């Protein structure tokens, strides 16, 4: 081994002149969804999931150990974090401190490049960047698997943003000691042969969601009669997705992703009370995607905890798909993403964008 770090492309434990460390990470979009936790404290999911890391909208985070005692300082886009956002970052730092055997407070400065109101979650890129930067600043010296496990504790989907391209996050065994389950739940890269995909992101509504994904997951698992059947079928979807990625079969990848996402939304619609993220504008875009397929364009939709639609297609078709989606959405921005890199530490002076 050369000592190169697989996820970060650099050596772990690297700190800048002021004893801080900076990292960059990108968002990911799940093609096989994570929906439902079996352990809220350890952030263990009921099912395996699989995603594509994007090449747009990175989060850059610097973590520096504070000179004085007191409290952690957390800046999100230059503004002190409050409430739940602050609580989650501090809880994450507590976990890192516990592992490092250090009590020093930290100064966290995180900058997100998702355009304001793009309606895309930043918790995956945010906690992946925080995990890589905090692990380096506190000298944890974790490998990529360890960083993925750690990022998971901040936000489940962040475990996947540690890696570039396609990544699968394992649920781990659902019975047995906590420590074994924790060790078994991490993401790793998934090989994809000859696929040249794009993800066209249609922002149909940039407003905040009515129900947080955490609460929606909880309610779905607790009350939806469709949750178990979807979770069971998701395992088959994942196995078929792996095979489709390996043979570079975009049509199969898209079909499996679309049915898995629609199934996830069906579980929420059947929750009591129902959680409905899909809006009339979402359905218009889904109609546009169907029309593209009738016209012979391989285009497949996936939706997360919100009304925005991400359309998987061939890179060569991305602009045609973007035009169709823009027309169907009537308003709102459209972004084109391609597979992006994994999280990495930044060298001195690099800004990661
Ligand atoms: C996913 N989502 O696989 C799924 C599909 C939304 C729909 O991961 O509670 O922010 O922090 O673990 O990762 C959104 O949930 O949730 C999510 P927590 P997270 O991408």
Boltz pocket constraint, residues with backbone or C-beta under 6 A from the ligand:
constraints:
  - pocket:
      binder: B
      contacts: [[A, 28], [A, 29], [A, 30], [A, 32], [A, 33], [A, 34], [A, 35], [A, 43], [A, 49], [A, 121], [A, 123], [A, 124], [A, 152], [A, 154], [A, 155], [A, 156], [A, 157], [A, 158], [A, 213], [A, 214], [A, 303], [A, 304], [A, 305]]
      max_distance: 6.0
